[in-house]
């Protein structure tokens, strides 16, 4: 499980007067993985579920006159991945877990529902 919190800063030169120059966000990521290694081969089959949700704070924009608009945006992503892994030098899944190379690096900004994947927290296709 991963939690990330941040802020998106907008260029205040292009915002209408009274509009917020930044927007806060909170991102959660969760994963579950099932893997089976075949006894006589160096291959393992896996199924992985990954879910993520990013909640953006409410933005209020002011138009010319008394009209205001508010935007609330929550983005949720669910994915199921299926794959085949090749093990080189490790005899069991436990041995690979304890002694093998770890390449499961999670970057909070590259999460599918994160702020870099959903521009400005609103306006992206759903």
Buried (B, 14 or more C-beta within 10 A) or exposed (E): EEEBEBEBEBEEEEEEEEBBEEBBBBBBBEBEEEBEBEEEEEEBEBEBEBBBBBBBBEBEBBEEEEEEEEBEBEBEBEEEEEEEEEBEEBEEBEEBEEEEEEEEEEEBEEBBBBBEBBEBBEEEEE
